[in-house]
Amino acid sequence: MQPALAREDDEELVRSFGAARFTGGAVEAGNLDAVLDAAVLGERALAWVRGGGAYAGVIPQALPAPERGVRGRLVLVP
């Protein structure tokens, strides 16, 4: 299981979403199975995802181009 990554001030919120592990530190490129990019980091967040992993963004025009077999999806909340 991969840890959740967020600012340390957001640990309680992230854990309330079900994260079993949390880190406020840096992440090496290609080290995560998936990223939900609610901060709209785009290509920077995509770089954290391992080849064949998954990336989910929240703004259509900010969805980075797919690379390394990473599946990209858009999450829209009505």
Backbone as numpy.savetxt, mean C-alpha at the origin, in Angstrom:
# Nx Ny Nz CAx CAy CAz Cx Cy Cz
2.54 -13.08 7.23 1.71 -11.90 7.23 2.59 -10.65 7.23
2.29 -9.74 6.35 3.05 -8.49 6.26 2.53 -7.49 7.29
3.41 -6.62 7.75 2.96 -5.59 8.69 2.22 -4.48 7.96
1.44 -3.73 8.71 0.83 -2.51 8.19 1.85 -1.40 8.34
1.91 -0.52 7.38 2.85 0.59 7.42 2.06 1.89 7.41
2.31 2.74 8.36 1.65 4.04 8.44 2.45 4.91 9.39
2.06 6.17 9.50 2.70 7.03 10.49 2.41 6.48 11.87
3.35 6.65 12.78 3.18 6.12 14.13 1.94 6.69 14.81
1.56 7.92 14.48 0.35 8.52 15.05 -0.92 7.79 14.62
-0.84 7.01 13.54 -2.01 6.30 13.01 -2.06 4.83 13.41
-1.18 4.40 14.31 -1.14 2.98 14.66 -2.48 2.47 15.18
-3.11 3.20 16.07 -4.38 2.74 16.64 -5.43 2.58 15.54
-5.51 3.53 14.63 -6.46 3.44 13.53 -6.18 2.23 12.65
-4.92 2.04 12.27 -4.55 0.93 11.40 -4.84 -0.41 12.07
-4.55 -0.52 13.35 -4.87 -1.76 14.07 -6.38 -1.99 14.14
-7.17 -0.90 14.20 -8.63 -1.06 14.24 -9.16 -1.64 12.94
-8.38 -1.52 11.86 -8.75 -2.13 10.57 -8.36 -3.60 10.50
-7.66 -4.09 11.53 -7.33 -5.50 11.59 -5.86 -5.84 11.41
-4.98 -4.86 11.36 -3.55 -5.15 11.21 -3.04 -5.86 12.46
-2.41 -7.00 12.26 -1.86 -7.75 13.39 -0.48 -7.24 13.77
0.24 -6.71 12.77 1.57 -6.14 13.01 1.60 -4.74 12.43
2.39 -3.89 13.02 2.46 -2.49 12.59 3.91 -2.04 12.56
4.25 -1.23 11.57 5.57 -0.60 11.55 5.43 0.84 11.11
6.16 1.71 11.73 6.19 3.10 11.34 7.49 3.42 10.63
8.30 2.39 10.38 9.62 2.58 9.79 9.60 2.53 8.28
10.78 2.51 7.71 10.93 2.48 6.26 10.67 1.09 5.70
10.32 1.04 4.44 10.07 -0.23 3.75 11.00 -0.32 2.56
11.62 -1.48 2.39 12.48 -1.69 1.23 11.64 -1.95 -0.01
12.14 -1.53 -1.14 11.44 -1.75 -2.41 11.22 -3.24 -2.63
10.04 -3.58 -3.15 9.72 -4.96 -3.48 9.53 -5.88 -2.30
9.22 -5.33 -1.12 9.16 -6.13 0.09 7.75 -6.44 0.58
6.72 -5.82 0.01 5.35 -6.03 0.48 4.53 -6.81 -0.54
3.59 -7.61 -0.03 2.69 -8.36 -0.92 1.67 -7.44 -1.57
1.24 -6.41 -0.85 0.20 -5.51 -1.36 0.30 -4.16 -0.67
-0.21 -3.14 -1.35 -0.26 -1.78 -0.80 -1.63 -1.19 -1.11
-2.28 -0.61 -0.11 -3.46 0.23 -0.30 -2.95 1.65 -0.14
-2.85 2.36 -1.23 -2.23 3.69 -1.26 -3.27 4.77 -1.02
-3.72 4.92 0.22 -4.68 5.96 0.56 -4.01 7.32 0.67
-2.70 7.37 0.73 -1.96 8.63 0.82 -1.62 9.18 -0.57
-2.01 8.47 -1.62 -1.78 8.87 -3.01 -0.29 9.11 -3.28
0.53 8.12 -2.92 1.97 8.18 -3.16 2.33 7.70 -4.56
1.42 6.96 -5.19 1.61 6.53 -6.57 2.81 5.62 -6.77
3.71 6.02 -7.66 4.85 5.18 -8.03 5.74 4.85 -6.84
5.84 5.76 -5.88 6.65 5.49 -4.68 6.09 4.29 -3.92
4.77 4.23 -3.74 4.14 3.11 -3.04 4.18 1.85 -3.90
4.03 1.99 -5.21 4.08 0.85 -6.11 5.44 0.15 -6.02
6.50 0.91 -5.82 7.84 0.34 -5.72 7.99 -0.58 -4.51
7.17 -0.40 -3.48 7.25 -1.25 -2.28 6.69 -2.64 -2.52
5.88 -2.81 -3.58 5.18 -4.07 -3.85 6.10 -5.03 -4.60
6.15 -6.28 -4.14 6.95 -7.31 -4.81 6.34 -7.60 -6.18
7.14 -8.13 -7.09 6.64 -8.54 -8.39 5.50 -9.54 -8.24
4.41 -9.33 -8.97 3.25 -10.20 -8.88 2.31 -9.86 -7.74
2.63 -8.81 -6.98 1.79 -8.40 -5.85 0.61 -7.56 -6.30
0.05 -6.79 -5.37 -1.14 -6.00 -5.68 -1.00 -4.58 -5.14
-1.51 -3.63 -5.91 -1.54 -2.22 -5.55 -2.96 -1.74 -5.70
-3.48 -1.05 -4.69 -4.82 -0.45 -4.77 -4.69 1.03 -4.48
-5.26 1.84 -5.36 -5.26 3.28 -5.20 -6.67 3.80 -5.01
-6.79 5.07 -4.64 -8.10 5.64 -4.34 -8.49 6.79 -5.27
-7.59 7.23 -6.14 -7.89 8.32 -7.07 -7.55 7.85 -8.49
-8.55 7.82 -9.38 -8.32 7.26 -10.72 -7.14 7.87 -11.46
-7.00 9.17 -11.47 -5.92 9.79 -12.22 -4.56 9.62 -11.57
-4.50 9.10 -10.34 -3.22 8.89 -9.65 -2.76 7.44 -9.69
-3.51 6.56 -10.35 -3.13 5.14 -10.43 -1.91 5.01 -11.33
-0.77 4.52 -10.79 0.44 4.42 -11.60 0.31 3.31 -12.65
1.12 3.42 -13.69 1.14 2.39 -14.73 1.63 1.08 -14.13
1.03 -0.05 -14.54 1.45 -1.34 -14.00 2.89 -1.68 -14.40
3.58 -2.39 -13.52 4.94 -2.86 -13.81 5.23 -4.08 -12.98
6.19 -4.89 -13.38 6.66 -6.08 -12.68 5.54 -7.06 -12.35
4.47 -7.04 -13.13 3.37 -7.97 -12.88 2.51 -7.60 -11.68
2.67 -6.39 -11.15 1.85 -5.94 -10.01 0.46 -5.61 -10.53
-0.54 -6.20 -9.91 -1.93 -5.95 -10.28 -2.37 -4.63 -9.64
-2.87 -3.72 -10.46 -3.35 -2.44 -9.95 -4.86 -2.39 -9.97
-5.45 -1.88 -8.91 -6.89 -1.75 -8.81 -7.22 -0.38 -8.23
-8.41 0.06 -8.52 -8.91 1.31 -7.99 -10.01 1.01 -6.99
-9.95 1.63 -5.82 -10.96 1.46 -4.79 -11.74 2.76 -4.69
-13.03 2.70 -5.01 -13.89 3.88 -4.92 -14.93 3.66 -3.84
-15.12 4.65 -3.01 -16.11 4.57 -1.94 -17.19 5.58 -2.26
-18.42 5.11 -2.43 -19.51 6.04 -2.77 -19.86 6.96 -1.62
